[in-house]
Amino acid sequence: MRIALGSDHAGFDLKSIVAVHLAERGHEVEDLGARDAMTSVDYPDFGAAVGRAVVSGSCDLGVAICGTGIGISIAANKVSGVRAALVNDVTTATLAKQHNDANVVCLGARVLGTVTALDALDAFLAAVVEPRHQARLRKIAVLDGSAPANNPSED
């Protein structure tokens, strides 16, 4: 699987660990930055870059990391077609994929331990979307403009 990976400076150290973790599991990682932990950068730039990589189809999923995960998840969700979920543990990561078909998982480097973050990431990648949530997902797509408001097949 090809995974877009991005962070701001606060998430850089965890991003580096995640990149190795994903590569060790056979995933191809597209590192979209940041390039170090010392240079202050803006999380919206990296959340948007991860979201665009996923929506364009150049990557299958995305991982976005900032200090809390909140800002970068908000930024990623501004990209039409992105369903970014801030996760805090295995349960929220699993449900983000199963119920919400999240295509970007967001992690908070300052609030999650490394083991918890990696366990949540693995759970997210292993989870499978449950088809019973498709009507709700379509409503989300209508809200963000990535699907038309009325689907002729539902009339």
Buried (B, 14 or more C-beta within 10 A) or exposed (E): EBBBBBBBBBBBBBBBBBBEBBEEEEBEBBBBBBEEBEEEBBBBBBBBBBBBBBBEEEBBBBBBBBBBBBBBBBBBBEBBBBBBBBBBEBEBBBBBBBBBBBBBBBBBBEBBEEEBBBBBBBBBBEBEBEEEBEEEBBEBBBEBEBBEEEEEEEE
